Amino acid sequence: MKQLIKGLRRFKSEYFCTHQDLYAELSHGQHPRVLFITCSDSRISPELMTQAEPGDIFVIRNAGNLIPPYGATNGGEGATIEYALEALDVKQIVICGHSHCGAMKGLLKHEELRESMPLVYDWLKHAEATRRLIKENYSDRTGEELLNITIAENVLTQIENLRTYPAVHAKLFRGELKIYAWIFDIDTGEVKAYDPEQHAYLPPHAVLPPEEQDPEFATEFPGCSLPNVPTPTTSRTNGFIKELDSRPSIAASTPVPAYASAWQADSRGNTDRPDGRDTHGQDDGKGSYSLHSSQRHPMSRLSSAQLDRIYRGSGSQ
Ligand SMILES: [Zn+2]
């Protein structure tokens, strides 16, 4: 606790004192522009990773960034979503999963939790659709790779759950809401966003509409220049990358799941495949990217009409 108290003192003397105008304004009300849903994991800090200021984002956090379907429970998630959309008029929602997620590890051994952690066991039932999808479609994957697939698919499953809320459904229908699926990679400090058209996780700006593009996005994601900080390619302890790198036997015709191209893609959507094939993204000159068909997800769980409805929206703020 000593560290927390020291932090409180430092916050008051430094940040608060230099942002008194902001806090004075916020004392009259909040107008966050984004509902940010992410995991309780201590390694995830939504405000820090997005450099958001107080008042910018309205946050829901729980184990596994789960959203129980509407009516499934009377928990705080539904009330918070409703408040964000109806009272605060939030027009953008981000669901952000992350690498090394303990909740998703738990989901992969769900039955083992029944006795040791019955509350976690019950909570993870809200990700049952993810578990079933993984079990029936990725039975050939193991270890870190399986975990990363689960993390990526779970974010999409939770978006489907989100759509069951009347407030969300109605706003999507009117094109007044956008929902984004993100994954934060603890090893690299980077976020990838799901592109429903390509069914792949890409650099976050790649899924934004043209009106939200910024010249800054044309440059690569900044790396770390501090001495003794290994580059992502050497520092990654993420077993998935290593595992994929050591899988040159992947048949040339084997589709590479969405998350694979995502987590290896650089800031312009270019990727390097372990089999050496050139699958670099094609810049169409309009700020969007198209990937080789082999990089697309092997499954298409949502119809194009559904996807269009989920991600369509009027201009965001
Ligand atoms: Zn987590």
Residues whose N, C-alpha, C, O or C-beta is under 5 A from the ligand:
A	BS01	ZN	C39 D41 G64 C101 G102 A103
